[in-house]
Structures are given as structure tokens and as C-alpha cells.
């Protein structure tokens, strides 16, 4: 599902649309995925090089602004290994993310990114809800801090699916009833579950990206193992795909050094 990206020349996301009102007879949608789209980026490996070299070359580092970073892969690896992080901050990536609210509650714990999210006060929320499919492990085994998730039985998955669909449909019906009764959107939304989808723009730099990925992906070769909830890891996987394409040398150094954010 691809979002309709508004034209920034004519649309201010801080101002509610005049027609962001009723959702007329829109069917309820259930999804088991998330949307992550790169909207714009100013991020390449050369950005790390010129930012790092200003410390020793001063204004002569301007010659490296558009340089081929391949010859400086060793410098990028050195910065990563020794955790000299500030040169990685001279980059920017903006994503549009459409994910359930419980993912956003975890995502926004990362205060090293900038966010603008759609507002349930200014627009009527669309009936799109998350329901995990049978690929999602659902049985928690072990104690806190040392547990894993295992697949459920067909009966357990059927219970999850039926319960969530019924609950979400009932909550959205009550949400609509309150709106039709003249109750304010900011009050009516309180009945909706955290599985409802919300869209937001997320802007972060490469250093922030590495911090996010180090915590929100479970990768065997990580120096510090992490155990993220599967749904936010789905967001992280898409982030990493795009970032690795934009900055392949930096990404390779991140992986080679145990996926530790500098």
C-alpha cells in the first residue's frame, strides 16, 4: 500500500485539510505489514568524509564534498571502529511510515529523530488495523530479559485473528457512532485500539539510523544482541534497505564493527 505523498509546495502538514472529515462507508482493512517509503534524502558516503576531514584540513576539506568515497573506505571504518560519531550526522533521510500505534509508541522512544504524525484531532481516522498473520511468532517462552517467541498452534492463530477483527470492528463502529452524535474527534478516538494505523514522516541522520538499527533489529553478528518486537523490526528492515543503498560503505562498516552505533 503506497501513501499519497502531498505536494510540499501546496500542503502544510501542520494545518488540517478542510476535507479531512468523514469516512463514508469505507470498509475496514486489516493488514499484517507496514509501509516504509523513502521520501527524500541527502545522504552519501562522501558526506562523512568531508565532515571528518575538516578537523585536519580545514577549508581544504571542501574538495571532498563530492569526492568518490571508495578510496576513503578505511577512514569511514576507522571512524566507526573508534566511535567518532559526529561526521555521520551530516546526512538526512526522510521516510513516510504507516504503522500501527503500538509501533509508534516504541518508535518515538528514539528522540534522535524528527516526527510529524497525522492527527486524530484534526482528521477522522481511517479504519485500517493490524492483525498478525501465521508467520508471526506469538508464544513467549522464558523469563524477562531471556525469553524468545515461538509459533502458535492453528487454534491460537485463529483465536488471535477472530478476536482482533471482531474487537477492531466493534471499536470503529462505536467511534463512528460517537462522531455521528456530535462528539469531538479527540474524544471519540479514545475508544480505538493501538492496532489502528497512523502515518508519519520520520527524518533522521545516519548516526541516528545506526542507533535505531542497533536496537530494533535482531541480527546474529551484533556485538550487543537486541530483541525487538517483530512489528518495529519490520520498519527497521525497510530503513536499513534504503540506508544501505544510499550509503553502502558506511553501512558495510557498521556491519563489520558489530552493528554498534558510533
PyMOL commands that set and color helices and strands:
alter all, ss='L'
color gray80, all
select helices_A, chain A and resi 45-64+69-81+86-89+101-107+154-180+185-191+206-216+230-246+248-256
alter helices_A, ss='H'
color red, helices_A
select strands_A, chain A and resi 29-31+35-42+92-100+114-117+128-130+139-143+146-150+197-204
alter strands_A, ss='S'
color yellow, strands_A
deselect
rebuild
show_as cartoon
